[in-house]
Amino acid sequence: MDQLDKFDKAIIKALRENARQSISNISEAVSLSRSAVSERIKKLESTGIIRGYQVLLSESQKEGVSAYFEIQHRCPRCADVVPVFHSIPEVVTCRGITGDMDLLVYVRAPSMKRLHEIREFIDSQTDIIKIKTHVVMSEWIDNRDE
């Protein structure tokens, strides 16, 4: 993103706010002509800076459930317990964290029942000392694709 000028950044900001808005609206917002905005968007797409567009549903419209698990384990290194999480296809991210817990694991499951099964499976592992579950109620920002 460092190679982008203020116009490219403004166009990306406008597209993030509403990717379906017209080129005219974007050109007005960034003070460039419609053709200049169109060309910049094409260039941002062709260079891979803009990799696509997506539909984000409100949490109430999504199928499934997502949650964060805070995990404390007894292994000498976090990497020693990570294979447990590789074995769970619903795990989206697994990160080492500071504090009294060791890992933060983000999971997307098709149902609350499956989320409970995943939690029970993790809790049954001999190296897991403690697990805290935080079910996602709402999601407003997700910039993981950046």
MOPE-V202903 format. One record per pair of residues at least 12 apart in sequence whose C-alpha atoms are under 10 Angstrom apart, sorted by the first residue. I is the first residue (numbers start at 1). J is the second residue. D is the distance in whole Angstrom. If there is no record, write none. Layout:
i:I j:J d:D
i:I j:J d:D
This chain:
i:1 j:49 d:8
i:1 j:146 d:10
i:4 j:44 d:9
i:4 j:49 d:10
i:6 j:30 d:9
i:7 j:27 d:10
i:7 j:30 d:6
i:7 j:31 d:8
i:7 j:32 d:8
i:7 j:36 d:10
i:7 j:37 d:9
i:7 j:40 d:9
i:8 j:30 d:9
i:8 j:37 d:9
i:8 j:40 d:7
i:8 j:41 d:8
i:8 j:43 d:10
i:8 j:44 d:8
i:9 j:30 d:9
i:10 j:26 d:9
i:10 j:27 d:10
i:10 j:29 d:8
i:10 j:30 d:6
i:10 j:31 d:10
i:11 j:23 d:10
i:11 j:26 d:7
i:11 j:27 d:8
i:11 j:29 d:8
i:11 j:30 d:7
i:11 j:32 d:10
i:11 j:37 d:8
i:11 j:38 d:10
i:11 j:40 d:8
i:11 j:41 d:8
i:11 j:44 d:10
i:12 j:26 d:10
i:12 j:40 d:10
i:12 j:41 d:8
i:12 j:44 d:9
i:12 j:49 d:9
i:12 j:50 d:8
i:13 j:26 d:10
i:13 j:30 d:10
i:14 j:26 d:6
i:14 j:27 d:10
i:14 j:29 d:8
i:14 j:30 d:8
i:15 j:41 d:10
i:15 j:50 d:10
i:15 j:53 d:9
i:16 j:53 d:9
i:19 j:52 d:10
i:19 j:53 d:7
i:19 j:54 d:9
i:19 j:55 d:10
i:20 j:53 d:9
i:22 j:34 d:9
i:23 j:35 d:9
i:23 j:36 d:10
i:23 j:37 d:7
i:23 j:38 d:7
i:23 j:41 d:9
i:24 j:37 d:9
i:24 j:38 d:10
i:26 j:38 d:10
i:49 j:146 d:9
i:50 j:146 d:9
i:51 j:145 d:9
i:51 j:146 d:9
i:56 j:139 d:10
i:56 j:140 d:9
i:56 j:141 d:10
i:56 j:142 d:9
i:57 j:139 d:9
i:57 j:140 d:10
i:58 j:138 d:7
i:58 j:139 d:7
i:58 j:140 d:8
i:59 j:136 d:9
i:59 j:137 d:7
i:59 j:138 d:6
i:59 j:139 d:7
i:59 j:140 d:9
i:60 j:137 d:9
i:60 j:138 d:8
i:62 j:110 d:10
i:63 j:108 d:10
i:63 j:109 d:9
i:63 j:110 d:6
i:63 j:111 d:8
i:64 j:108 d:7
i:64 j:109 d:6
i:64 j:110 d:4
i:64 j:111 d:5
i:64 j:112 d:7
i:64 j:113 d:10
i:64 j:114 d:9
i:64 j:115 d:9
i:65 j:107 d:8
i:65 j:108 d:6
i:65 j:109 d:5
i:65 j:110 d:6
i:65 j:111 d:6
i:65 j:112 d:6
i:65 j:113 d:10
i:65 j:114 d:9
i:65 j:115 d:7
i:65 j:135 d:8
i:65 j:136 d:7
i:65 j:137 d:9
i:66 j:90 d:9
i:66 j:91 d:10
i:66 j:92 d:10
i:66 j:106 d:7
i:66 j:107 d:5
i:66 j:108 d:4
i:66 j:109 d:6
i:66 j:110 d:9
i:66 j:111 d:9
i:66 j:112 d:9
i:66 j:115 d:8
i:66 j:134 d:9
i:66 j:135 d:6
i:66 j:136 d:6
i:66 j:137 d:8
i:66 j:138 d:10
i:67 j:91 d:10
i:67 j:105 d:8
i:67 j:106 d:6
i:67 j:107 d:5
i:67 j:108 d:7
i:67 j:109 d:8
i:67 j:112 d:10
i:67 j:115 d:8
i:67 j:119 d:10
i:67 j:133 d:7
i:67 j:134 d:5
i:67 j:135 d:4
i:67 j:136 d:5
i:67 j:137 d:9
i:68 j:91 d:10
i:68 j:92 d:10
i:68 j:93 d:9
i:68 j:94 d:10
i:68 j:103 d:10
i:68 j:104 d:7
i:68 j:105 d:5
i:68 j:106 d:5
i:68 j:107 d:6
i:68 j:108 d:9
i:68 j:132 d:8
i:68 j:133 d:6
i:68 j:134 d:5
i:68 j:135 d:6
i:68 j:136 d:7
i:69 j:94 d:9
i:69 j:101 d:10
i:69 j:103 d:8
i:69 j:104 d:6
i:69 j:105 d:5
i:69 j:106 d:6
i:69 j:107 d:8
i:69 j:119 d:8
i:69 j:122 d:10
i:69 j:130 d:10
i:69 j:131 d:6
i:69 j:132 d:6
i:69 j:133 d:5
i:69 j:134 d:6
i:69 j:135 d:9
i:70 j:94 d:10
i:70 j:95 d:10
i:70 j:96 d:10
i:70 j:97 d:9
i:70 j:100 d:10
i:70 j:101 d:6
i:70 j:102 d:7
i:70 j:103 d:6
i:70 j:104 d:5
i:70 j:105 d:7
i:70 j:106 d:9
i:70 j:130 d:8
i:70 j:131 d:6
i:70 j:132 d:5
i:70 j:133 d:6
i:70 j:134 d:8
i:71 j:94 d:10
i:71 j:96 d:9
i:71 j:97 d:10
i:71 j:100 d:9
i:71 j:101 d:6
i:71 j:102 d:6
i:71 j:103 d:5
i:71 j:104 d:6
i:71 j:105 d:8
i:71 j:122 d:9
i:71 j:123 d:9
i:71 j:128 d:7
i:71 j:129 d:8
i:71 j:130 d:6
i:71 j:131 d:5
i:71 j:132 d:7
i:71 j:133 d:9
i:72 j:99 d:10
i:72 j:100 d:7
i:72 j:101 d:5
i:72 j:102 d:5
i:72 j:103 d:7
i:72 j:104 d:9
i:72 j:127 d:9
i:72 j:128 d:6
i:72 j:129 d:5
i:72 j:130 d:5
i:72 j:131 d:6
i:72 j:132 d:9
i:73 j:101 d:8
i:73 j:102 d:7
i:73 j:103 d:8
i:73 j:125 d:9
i:73 j:126 d:9
i:73 j:127 d:5
i:73 j:128 d:4
i:73 j:129 d:5
i:73 j:130 d:7
i:73 j:131 d:9
i:74 j:102 d:10
i:74 j:126 d:9
i:74 j:127 d:5
i:74 j:128 d:6
i:74 j:129 d:6
i:74 j:130 d:10
i:75 j:126 d:10
i:75 j:127 d:6
i:75 j:128 d:8
i:75 j:129 d:10
i:77 j:96 d:10
i:77 j:102 d:9
i:78 j:95 d:9
i:78 j:96 d:7
i:78 j:97 d:10
i:78 j:102 d:7
i:78 j:103 d:8
i:79 j:96 d:9
i:80 j:127 d:9
i:81 j:103 d:10
i:81 j:125 d:9
i:81 j:127 d:7
i:81 j:128 d:8
i:82 j:94 d:8
i:82 j:95 d:9
i:82 j:96 d:10
i:82 j:103 d:9
i:84 j:121 d:9
i:84 j:122 d:8
i:84 j:125 d:8
i:84 j:127 d:10
i:84 j:128 d:10
i:85 j:105 d:8
i:85 j:107 d:10
i:85 j:118 d:10
i:85 j:122 d:8
i:88 j:107 d:9
i:88 j:118 d:8
i:88 j:121 d:9
i:88 j:122 d:9
i:89 j:107 d:9
i:89 j:108 d:9
i:89 j:109 d:9
i:89 j:118 d:10
i:90 j:106 d:9
i:90 j:107 d:5
i:90 j:108 d:5
i:90 j:109 d:6
i:90 j:110 d:9
i:90 j:114 d:9
i:90 j:115 d:9
i:90 j:118 d:9
i:91 j:105 d:7
i:91 j:106 d:6
i:91 j:107 d:4
i:91 j:108 d:7
i:91 j:109 d:8
i:91 j:118 d:9
i:92 j:105 d:8
i:92 j:106 d:5
i:92 j:107 d:5
i:92 j:108 d:7
i:92 j:109 d:10
i:93 j:105 d:6
i:93 j:106 d:5
i:93 j:107 d:7
i:93 j:108 d:10
i:94 j:106 d:6
i:94 j:107 d:9
i:101 j:129 d:10
i:101 j:130 d:8
i:101 j:131 d:9
i:101 j:132 d:9
i:102 j:130 d:10
i:103 j:131 d:10
i:104 j:131 d:10
i:104 j:132 d:10
i:104 j:133 d:10
i:105 j:133 d:10
i:106 j:133 d:10
i:106 j:134 d:9
i:106 j:135 d:10
i:106 j:136 d:10
i:107 j:119 d:10
i:107 j:135 d:9
i:107 j:136 d:10
i:108 j:136 d:10
i:112 j:135 d:10
i:115 j:133 d:10
i:115 j:135 d:9
i:116 j:133 d:10
i:119 j:131 d:8
i:119 j:132 d:9
i:119 j:133 d:8
